[in-house]
Amino acid sequence: MILYFTGTGNSTYIAKQIADLAGDGLISINKRIRENDISEINATGRLVFVVPTYCWRIPRLVEEWIDKTRFTGTENVYFIMNCGTSIGNAKKYIKRLCKRKNFKYMGVASIVMPENYIAMYDAPEKSVAMQIIENANPIIHKIGARIREGKSFIDRQSNIIDCLKSSVINTIFYSFLVKADKFTVGDKCVGCSTCVKECPLNNINLKGNKPIWGKDCTHCMACICKCPKGAIEYGEKSVGKIRYRCPIIYN
């Protein structure tokens, strides 16, 4: 069973590729979180979690959902993380999660995909994004083959910088940066409610036909990047920046 969480499509793309290669079914973690669904999931053979990297770890809301959800029928569990550069020392925290859930840890693999975190970085032009995805495809196929064959992922060593990124910097990131108060909407907004539907935390509502953000936010960038009118900004950080959506999923 392939379970995936996505903001702008990178994890969706990887999850679908892995599902085809491994012959497994798909479950959207976004949908489960949005519906507050922590009902039991029964999977035979294995579980594969495909998630983005949020400050060198898996997203906290995904980890919390996994903790609350009961899984039966399998012990072998793989994690696939897509990232802009690296996943730091994410494996340390994934191993802790697996221990809590009595999962057999089969490893974590990283795949470099196009950047979408426009609250801090620049997203690539479409042609550059397509090339990054093209470069990722052989890695995706190798990962899919190892899963299909029941082999664990090769364990990568983490250095002191990786450890600091996934611990100290991750804590600072969530404490001071992961907030919704800088999201604003401009005159181009037509009240289509795309942002409302795409938010995995049900954190956006329409008021006077314009979106307003609550206090819950995971900085997935779905609202700002999927707005069809480009009407949403994140303070001044996003002004003039390309909005990224996986060009293969959203063509």
C-alpha positions as a Markdown table, in Angstrom:
| # | Residue | x | y | z |
|---|---|---|---|---|
| 1 | Met | 0.0 | 0.0 | 0.0 |
| 2 | Ile | 1.3 | 3.4 | -1.0 |
| 3 | Leu | 0.3 | 6.3 | 1.2 |
| 4 | Tyr | 1.2 | 9.8 | 0.1 |
| 5 | Phe | 1.0 | 13.4 | 1.3 |
| 6 | Thr | 1.4 | 16.3 | -1.1 |
| 7 | Gly | 1.3 | 20.0 | -1.4 |
| 8 | Thr | 1.8 | 20.7 | -5.0 |
| 9 | Gly | 2.1 | 17.3 | -6.7 |
| 10 | Asn | 5.7 | 16.0 | -6.3 |
| 11 | Ser | 4.7 | 13.3 | -3.9 |
| 12 | Thr | 1.6 | 12.4 | -6.0 |
| 13 | Tyr | 3.9 | 11.9 | -9.0 |
| 14 | Ile | 6.3 | 9.7 | -7.1 |
| 15 | Ala | 3.6 | 7.7 | -5.4 |
| 16 | Lys | 1.9 | 6.9 | -8.7 |
| 17 | Gln | 5.1 | 5.8 | -10.2 |
| 18 | Ile | 6.0 | 3.6 | -7.3 |
| 19 | Ala | 2.4 | 2.1 | -7.2 |
| 20 | Asp | 2.8 | 1.1 | -10.9 |
| 21 | Leu | 6.2 | -0.3 | -10.3 |
| 22 | Ala | 5.4 | -2.2 | -7.2 |
| 23 | Gly | 1.8 | -3.1 | -8.1 |
| 24 | Asp | 0.4 | -1.5 | -4.9 |
| 25 | Gly | -2.7 | 0.6 | -4.2 |
| 26 | Leu | -2.8 | 4.3 | -3.3 |
| 27 | Ile | -4.2 | 6.2 | -0.3 |
| 28 | Ser | -4.2 | 10.0 | -0.1 |
| 29 | Ile | -3.0 | 11.1 | 3.4 |
| 30 | Asn | -4.3 | 14.6 | 2.5 |
| 31 | Lys | -7.8 | 13.3 | 2.3 |
| 32 | Arg | -7.5 | 11.3 | 5.5 |
| 33 | Ile | -6.2 | 14.3 | 7.4 |
| 34 | Arg | -8.7 | 16.7 | 5.9 |
| 35 | Glu | -11.6 | 14.3 | 7.0 |
| 36 | Asn | -10.0 | 13.6 | 10.4 |
| 37 | Asp | -10.0 | 10.0 | 9.3 |
| 38 | Ile | -7.8 | 7.8 | 11.6 |
| 39 | Ser | -9.7 | 4.6 | 10.9 |
| 40 | Glu | -7.7 | 1.4 | 10.6 |
| 41 | Ile | -5.7 | 0.7 | 7.5 |
| 42 | Asn | -5.1 | -3.0 | 6.6 |
| 43 | Ala | -2.3 | -3.6 | 4.1 |
| 44 | Thr | -0.8 | -6.8 | 3.0 |
| 45 | Gly | 2.9 | -7.0 | 2.1 |
| 46 | Arg | 4.2 | -3.6 | 3.0 |
| 47 | Leu | 3.5 | 0.1 | 3.6 |
| 48 | Val | 5.2 | 2.8 | 1.7 |
| 49 | Phe | 5.0 | 6.4 | 2.8 |
| 50 | Val | 5.7 | 9.1 | 0.2 |
| 51 | Val | 6.1 | 12.5 | 1.7 |
| 52 | Pro | 7.8 | 15.9 | 1.1 |
| 53 | Thr | 10.7 | 17.0 | 3.3 |
| 54 | Tyr | 9.8 | 19.8 | 5.7 |
| 55 | Cys | 13.0 | 21.3 | 7.1 |
| 56 | Trp | 14.9 | 18.0 | 6.9 |
| 57 | Arg | 12.2 | 15.8 | 8.4 |
| 58 | Ile | 8.8 | 14.3 | 7.4 |
| 59 | Pro | 5.9 | 16.8 | 7.9 |
| 60 | Arg | 4.8 | 16.9 | 11.5 |
| 61 | Leu | 1.1 | 16.6 | 10.6 |
| 62 | Val | 1.9 | 13.4 | 8.7 |
| 63 | Glu | 3.8 | 12.0 | 11.7 |
| 64 | Glu | 1.0 | 12.9 | 14.0 |
| 65 | Trp | -1.5 | 11.2 | 11.7 |
| 66 | Ile | 0.6 | 8.0 | 11.5 |
| 67 | Asp | 0.8 | 8.0 | 15.3 |
| 68 | Lys | -3.0 | 8.2 | 15.6 |
| 69 | Thr | -3.8 | 5.7 | 12.9 |
| 70 | Arg | -3.9 | 1.9 | 13.4 |
| 71 | Phe | -2.2 | -0.2 | 10.8 |
| 72 | Thr | -2.6 | -3.9 | 10.5 |
| 73 | Gly | -1.6 | -6.7 | 8.1 |
| 74 | Thr | 2.1 | -5.8 | 7.6 |
| 75 | Glu | 5.3 | -4.8 | 9.4 |
| 76 | Asn | 7.6 | -3.8 | 6.6 |
| 77 | Val | 7.5 | -0.1 | 6.1 |
| 78 | Tyr | 9.4 | 2.2 | 3.7 |
| 79 | Phe | 9.7 | 5.9 | 3.6 |
| 80 | Ile | 10.3 | 8.0 | 0.4 |
| 81 | Met | 11.0 | 11.7 | 0.9 |
| 82 | Asn | 11.2 | 14.2 | -1.9 |
| 83 | Cys | 13.3 | 17.2 | -1.2 |
| 84 | Gly | 15.0 | 20.3 | -2.8 |
| 85 | Thr | 18.5 | 19.2 | -1.7 |
| 86 | Ser | 18.7 | 16.7 | 1.2 |
| 87 | Ile | 16.7 | 15.1 | 4.0 |
| 88 | Gly | 19.2 | 15.7 | 6.7 |
| 89 | Asn | 19.0 | 13.2 | 9.5 |
| 90 | Ala | 15.3 | 12.4 | 9.0 |
| 91 | Lys | 16.0 | 8.7 | 9.4 |
| 92 | Lys | 16.6 | 9.2 | 13.2 |
| 93 | Tyr | 13.0 | 10.4 | 13.7 |
| 94 | Ile | 11.5 | 8.0 | 11.2 |
| 95 | Lys | 13.2 | 5.1 | 13.2 |
| 96 | Arg | 11.6 | 6.4 | 16.4 |
| 97 | Leu | 8.2 | 6.6 | 14.7 |
| 98 | Cys | 8.6 | 3.0 | 13.4 |
| 99 | Lys | 9.5 | 1.8 | 16.9 |
| 100 | Arg | 6.4 | 3.5 | 18.4 |
| 101 | Lys | 4.2 | 1.8 | 15.7 |
| 102 | Asn | 6.0 | -1.6 | 15.8 |
| 103 | Phe | 6.9 | -1.2 | 12.1 |
| 104 | Lys | 9.8 | -3.0 | 10.6 |
| 105 | Tyr | 11.9 | -0.1 | 9.3 |
| 106 | Met | 13.0 | -0.8 | 5.7 |
| 107 | Gly | 14.8 | 2.4 | 5.2 |
| 108 | Val | 14.2 | 5.9 | 3.9 |
| 109 | Ala | 15.1 | 7.0 | 0.4 |
| 110 | Ser | 15.4 | 10.6 | -0.9 |
| 111 | Ile | 14.5 | 12.0 | -4.3 |
| 112 | Val | 15.4 | 15.5 | -5.4 |
| 113 | Met | 12.3 | 17.2 | -7.0 |
| 114 | Pro | 11.5 | 20.8 | -7.9 |
| 115 | Glu | 11.4 | 23.3 | -5.1 |
| 116 | Asn | 7.9 | 24.6 | -4.1 |
| 117 | Tyr | 8.6 | 26.4 | -0.9 |
| 118 | Ile | 8.2 | 29.9 | -2.2 |
| 119 | Ala | 7.8 | 31.3 | 1.2 |
| 120 | Met | 11.6 | 31.1 | 1.3 |
| 121 | Tyr | 13.0 | 29.9 | -2.0 |
| 122 | Asp | 12.5 | 30.3 | -5.7 |
| 123 | Ala | 10.6 | 27.7 | -7.7 |
| 124 | Pro | 12.0 | 26.7 | -11.1 |
| 125 | Glu | 10.8 | 27.5 | -14.5 |
| 126 | Lys | 8.7 | 24.7 | -16.1 |
| 127 | Ser | 11.5 | 23.6 | -18.4 |
| 128 | Val | 13.9 | 23.3 | -15.5 |
| 129 | Ala | 11.3 | 21.5 | -13.3 |
| 130 | Met | 10.8 | 19.0 | -16.1 |
| 131 | Gln | 14.5 | 18.3 | -16.3 |
| 132 | Ile | 14.7 | 17.8 | -12.5 |
| 133 | Ile | 11.8 | 15.3 | -12.7 |
| 134 | Glu | 13.5 | 13.6 | -15.7 |
| 135 | Asn | 16.7 | 13.2 | -13.6 |
| 136 | Ala | 14.6 | 11.8 | -10.7 |
| 137 | Asn | 12.9 | 9.1 | -12.8 |
| 138 | Pro | 15.8 | 6.6 | -12.8 |
| 139 | Ile | 16.0 | 6.9 | -9.0 |
| 140 | Ile | 12.3 | 6.4 | -8.7 |
| 141 | His | 12.6 | 3.2 | -10.8 |
| 142 | Lys | 15.5 | 1.9 | -8.7 |
| 143 | Ile | 13.5 | 2.6 | -5.5 |
| 144 | Gly | 10.4 | 0.9 | -6.9 |
| 145 | Ala | 12.5 | -2.2 | -7.9 |
| 146 | Arg | 13.9 | -2.5 | -4.3 |
| 147 | Ile | 10.4 | -2.3 | -2.9 |
| 148 | Arg | 9.0 | -4.8 | -5.3 |
| 149 | Glu | 11.8 | -7.2 | -4.5 |
| 150 | Gly | 11.3 | -6.7 | -0.7 |
| 151 | Lys | 14.8 | -5.3 | -0.2 |
| 152 | Ser | 15.5 | -2.6 | 2.3 |
| 153 | Phe | 16.9 | 0.7 | 1.2 |
| 154 | Ile | 20.6 | 1.4 | 1.6 |
| 155 | Asp | 21.3 | 3.3 | 4.8 |
| 156 | Arg | 23.1 | 6.6 | 4.3 |
| 157 | Gln | 25.3 | 8.1 | 7.0 |
| 158 | Ser | 24.4 | 11.5 | 8.5 |
| 159 | Asn | 26.9 | 14.1 | 9.5 |
| 160 | Ile | 26.8 | 16.7 | 12.3 |
| 161 | Ile | 25.3 | 19.3 | 9.9 |
| 162 | Asp | 22.5 | 16.8 | 9.0 |
| 163 | Cys | 21.8 | 16.3 | 12.7 |
| 164 | Leu | 21.6 | 20.0 | 13.4 |
| 165 | Lys | 19.3 | 20.6 | 10.5 |
| 166 | Ser | 16.8 | 17.9 | 11.5 |
| 167 | Ser | 16.9 | 18.9 | 15.2 |
| 168 | Val | 17.7 | 22.5 | 16.1 |
| 169 | Ile | 16.8 | 24.1 | 12.8 |
| 170 | Asn | 13.6 | 22.0 | 12.5 |
| 171 | Thr | 12.5 | 23.2 | 15.9 |
| 172 | Ile | 13.1 | 26.8 | 15.1 |
| 173 | Phe | 11.3 | 26.4 | 11.7 |
| 174 | Tyr | 8.1 | 25.1 | 13.3 |
| 175 | Ser | 8.3 | 27.5 | 16.3 |
| 176 | Phe | 8.8 | 30.7 | 14.4 |
| 177 | Leu | 8.1 | 30.3 | 10.6 |
| 178 | Val | 5.3 | 27.8 | 10.1 |
| 179 | Lys | 2.4 | 30.3 | 10.5 |
| 180 | Ala | -0.5 | 31.4 | 8.3 |
| 181 | Asp | -0.6 | 35.1 | 9.3 |
| 182 | Lys | 1.5 | 36.3 | 6.3 |
| 183 | Phe | -0.9 | 34.9 | 3.7 |
| 184 | Thr | -2.9 | 37.6 | 2.0 |
| 185 | Val | -5.2 | 37.8 | -1.0 |
| 186 | Gly | -5.4 | 40.4 | -3.7 |
| 187 | Asp | -8.0 | 41.9 | -6.0 |
| 188 | Lys | -7.5 | 39.1 | -8.6 |
| 189 | Cys | -9.3 | 36.6 | -6.3 |
| 190 | Val | -12.6 | 35.5 | -7.7 |
| 191 | Gly | -13.7 | 33.4 | -4.7 |
| 192 | Cys | -13.4 | 30.1 | -6.5 |
| 193 | Ser | -12.5 | 28.3 | -3.2 |
| 194 | Thr | -9.7 | 26.3 | -4.7 |
| 195 | Cys | -7.5 | 27.2 | -1.7 |
| 196 | Val | -10.3 | 26.1 | 0.7 |
| 197 | Lys | -10.5 | 22.7 | -1.0 |
| 198 | Glu | -6.8 | 22.2 | -1.2 |
| 199 | Cys | -5.8 | 23.0 | 2.4 |
| 200 | Pro | -5.1 | 19.7 | 4.2 |
| 201 | Leu | -5.9 | 21.2 | 7.6 |
| 202 | Asn | -9.2 | 22.9 | 6.7 |
| 203 | Asn | -7.5 | 26.1 | 7.8 |
| 204 | Ile | -9.0 | 28.3 | 5.1 |
| 205 | Asn | -12.6 | 29.6 | 4.8 |
| 206 | Leu | -14.3 | 32.1 | 2.6 |
| 207 | Lys | -15.6 | 35.3 | 4.1 |
| 208 | Gly | -17.1 | 37.9 | 1.8 |
| 209 | Asn | -16.1 | 35.6 | -1.0 |
| 210 | Lys | -12.4 | 36.0 | 0.0 |
| 211 | Pro | -10.2 | 33.4 | 1.8 |
| 212 | Ile | -9.2 | 33.9 | 5.4 |
| 213 | Trp | -6.6 | 31.8 | 7.1 |
| 214 | Gly | -6.9 | 30.3 | 10.6 |
| 215 | Lys | -4.1 | 29.4 | 13.0 |
| 216 | Asp | -3.4 | 25.9 | 11.7 |
| 217 | Cys | -0.9 | 25.7 | 8.8 |
| 218 | Thr | 1.8 | 23.3 | 7.7 |
| 219 | His | 3.3 | 25.5 | 4.9 |
| 220 | Cys | 2.5 | 23.0 | 2.2 |
| 221 | Met | 2.1 | 25.9 | -0.3 |
| 222 | Ala | -1.0 | 24.3 | -1.8 |
| 223 | Cys | -3.1 | 27.4 | -1.4 |
| 224 | Ile | -0.6 | 29.9 | -2.9 |
| 225 | Cys | 0.7 | 27.7 | -5.7 |
| 226 | Lys | -2.6 | 26.2 | -6.8 |
| 227 | Cys | -4.5 | 29.5 | -6.9 |
| 228 | Pro | -5.7 | 29.7 | -10.5 |
| 229 | Lys | -5.5 | 33.5 | -10.5 |
| 230 | Gly | -2.2 | 33.9 | -8.7 |
| 231 | Ala | -4.1 | 36.1 | -6.2 |
| 232 | Ile | -2.4 | 34.8 | -3.0 |
| 233 | Glu | 0.9 | 36.2 | -1.6 |
| 234 | Tyr | 3.0 | 35.2 | 1.4 |
| 235 | Gly | 4.0 | 38.7 | 2.6 |
| 236 | Glu | 6.6 | 40.1 | 0.3 |
| 237 | Lys | 8.5 | 36.8 | 0.1 |
| 238 | Ser | 6.4 | 35.4 | -2.8 |
| 239 | Val | 5.9 | 38.5 | -4.8 |
| 240 | Gly | 7.0 | 38.0 | -8.4 |
| 241 | Lys | 7.9 | 34.3 | -7.8 |
| 242 | Ile | 6.9 | 31.4 | -10.0 |
| 243 | Arg | 4.1 | 29.3 | -8.5 |
| 244 | Tyr | 5.1 | 25.6 | -8.7 |
| 245 | Arg | 2.7 | 22.8 | -9.4 |
| 246 | Cys | 4.1 | 19.4 | -10.6 |
| 247 | Pro | 4.0 | 19.9 | -14.4 |
| 248 | Ile | 3.2 | 16.3 | -15.1 |
| 249 | Ile | 0.4 | 16.0 | -12.6 |
| 250 | Tyr | -1.1 | 19.4 | -13.3 |
| 251 | Asn | -0.4 | 19.9 | -17.1 |
